[in-house]
Amino acid sequence: MNILDCQILSLGHQYRLKNWNPDAVETSITSVAFVPLNTEGGGEFGVLLYFKGDLLVLTTRAEMKWKLLENVPRKSCMSLATFRGRFYASFFYGRTVVIDPYSLDVTLLIHSELEGFYKHLVPSGNDELFLVDELLTIPAACRVSRLDEENGKWVEVTDVGGRVLFIDQELGNVCCSAKELPDCCGLSGNSIVITGEPENVANTFKYEGIEEYELKFWTVSRERRVTVLSTSPAVALRVELGHCLASFLGKDN
């Protein structure tokens, strides 16, 4: 692959923490979210970290010390994100919460309960925050909700405004407008690409009108095949659509 001919898209930043255990073994922690606390460029910030079953928060407004968050669901944390200056966390077999980085107050967001869902938070800049519920069934399916910030709840949607949502459990979640993608890449708007599937094949989901129990489900699209070529030092995907083949890269840092 000649990467000089590739189109490079800036989709955001991923923050990592370096952890040293007593045996001097260095590991990288990616379940972390970062938010600036001073919009005037004062350099103050807050960090939310999921580590060994706990949510920890650190802010530079007080003493530089990690604080354990108590009032959160006691389930595995699936996704962390920041949106409009606040932290968001989703939990396996649980719910989503919003955390104020100043007061550290935890607020539970209203969402219908369904067992067996992974919950992925996908921010679209400061415009919208999406929640993708991945159903652990065969055939695979998911549903998508948009944050109604004013009412503190999630609203189910069947259209994400021409965006493509990319979800990876290890490298994080990003989204972009389908118009930004290279011509003939095979991915159209209002779709979801979930990597981390067996044999390096990613599933592409589209909403095709399937409804059950008043819920609207996105199902796997058979029109295209997405193959994960590599995940380091960059994410490389290959999308096949008939005789059309396109590859594009996304930096993982």
N, C-alpha and C positions, 0 to 999 in steps of 0.2 A: 504494500500500500504506500503510495506517495502522499504523505501528509501535507506536502506543500500545496496540493490541489484541494485540500479539505477546507471546509468552512468551519471556523471556530466560533462557537456561540458562548457568550458569557451568561451563565444561568444563576450565578450567586456565589456564595462562599460557604465553605465547610470548615468548622472549627474543631480542633482536636486538642486533647490534653495529653501530655506525656506523664506516665505514671512509673515510678520506680518502687519496687517492692524491697523488703529487707535483704533479698538475695541479689540486689543490684541488677534485676532483669527489667529492661525497659519495655513497656507496652504502650500502645496507642489507644486512647478512649475516644470513640466517636459519638457516643450518646450524650451530647453536650449542646447547649444553646447559649448564645451570647446576645446581650442587648446593651446598647449605649444608654447611659442614664442622664447624660448632659447633652442636650441638643445644640448647645452653643460651643461644643468642641472642648469641654473641660477635661475630657479623658476619663471620666468616671464610667464604670460599666458594671454589669451584673452577669453572672454565669450560673446556669442551671445544669446540674450533672446527675445522670443516673448511674449509680455504681453499686454493684453487689446487692441489688434489691432495694436500694434507698434513693430518694431524691434529695440532693444536697444543693444548697444555693450559697453563693458568695457574692457580696457587693463591696465596692470600694468606698461606699458612703459611710460605712461603719468599720469596725475592725476587720482586718483581712483574715477571716476565719470562716470555715465552712459551717453552715447551719443546716441541721436535719429538718426537713419539712414533715410535720406530723399529720396534718389533716388532708391526706391524699389516699386514694384507694390502695389497698394492700395487695396489688396485683403487679405482674411484670409490666414495666413501662415499655410500650412499643415504639413511641415516636415522641420527639421533642421538637418544638419550633418556636420562633418568635414572630409576632405579628403586631404591628402598630405599638411597639414599645412594651409588650407584655409577653410573658412566657405561656406556652401551651404544652400540655402533656396528655398523651393518650395511653390507655392501659388495655392489656389483653383481657378478654372476658369482662371488661369493665367499662368505664366511662372516660370522658375527657374533662380536664380542668383547666382553668386559667389562673395564673399566678401573677399578682402584682409585684414587680421587682422592688418597689419602695417599701410597702407595708408587709409584703410576703403573705398577704391574705390569699387564701385558696378558695375559688368559686367553682362549683360543679356546674357544668353546662348541661342543658336539657337535651336528652337524646333517647330515642326509643331503644329498649333493651333487646338485643338479639344475641343468643349464645353462639360461640364459635367464630367470632370475627376478629381478625387482626385490624387494628385501626391505625391508618397512616395519615399524618398531617402534612399537607402540601400547601405552603404559602405561595401566593402569586404577587410578589412584591408587597406593597402596602395596599393593594387593591382589594384582594379577597383571600380568604383562607378556606381551603377545602379539606374535608375529611373523607378518606376512602376506606370503606369497610370491606375487607377481603374475606369472603365466605369460604370456610374450609370444607368444600364439598367437591364432588365430581359430578358433572362438569363444573369447572371453576366459574365463580360469579362474584360480583362486588356491587356495592351501591355507593353513591357519592352524595355528600351534603356540603352546603355552603354555610359559613358562619353568619348568623344574624346577630351581630355584636350588640345592637341596641336592646334586644330581648333576651340575650344570653342563651341562645339555643341554636341547634343545627337544623337547616331546612333542606330537605332532600331535593336534588336537582337531576335533570336528565341532559343538561347541556352545560359545559364549562367555558362557554364563550370563545370557542375556536382554539382553545389551548390543548396542548398535549402534556399530560401529567406523567412524569417519570418517577418510579418508586423503586428504591433499592434498600433493603434492610440494613446493609452494612455501610454503604456510601452516602445514604441520605436521599431526600426527595426534592425534586425541582420541577419546575414547569416552564413552558415557553409558549408563545403563540406559534401555531402551525405555519404561519406566514414566514417565520424566521428560519424554518428548516430548509435545507437545500432542495432544489427542484428534483422531482422524481425520487424522493427518499422513501416514498411508500407510506408515510404516516400522515393521516389527515387530522383535522381539528376534531375536538370533542372525543378524544381517545385517551386511554390510560395504558402505559407500558410498565409492567411489573417484571423486574429482573430477578435473578436468584432462583430460577426454576431449574429442575434437573436437566442435565445434558446441555447446559448453557443456552437454553432456549427461553426467551422471554415471552410472556403472554400479553397480547394486545386486546384491550377491552373496549367495546362500543355499546351504546345503549340502542337496543333494537325493539323496544316496546314490550319487553317481558315484565309482567307485574304479577305479584302474588302477595296475599295478605296485606293489600294496600301499599306494598313496597315495590319500588322500581329497581330492577336489577340490570346491571351491565354485564354482558357475557363476552366470552372470548371470540374475537373476530377470526374467521378462517381465511380472510382475504389476503393476509400477509403473514410472513414468518420472520420473527426477529431473533437473531442469534447474537449472543454476547461473545465478542471476540477476545476481550481482555478487560480486566478491572484495575490494572496497575501497569504503569503510572497514570494511565488515563482510562476512562471508560470508553470502550469502542463497541459500537453496535452495528450490525449489518441487517438491513431490512430488505426482504425479497418480495417482490410483487410481480408475478408473472415472469417476464424476461427482464424486468427492471431491477437493477441492483444498486443500492446506495449504502455507503458507510459514513458514519459521522462519529466524532469524538467529543467527550465531555471531560474536562479536567476534574480530578477527584480532590482537589485542594482549594 
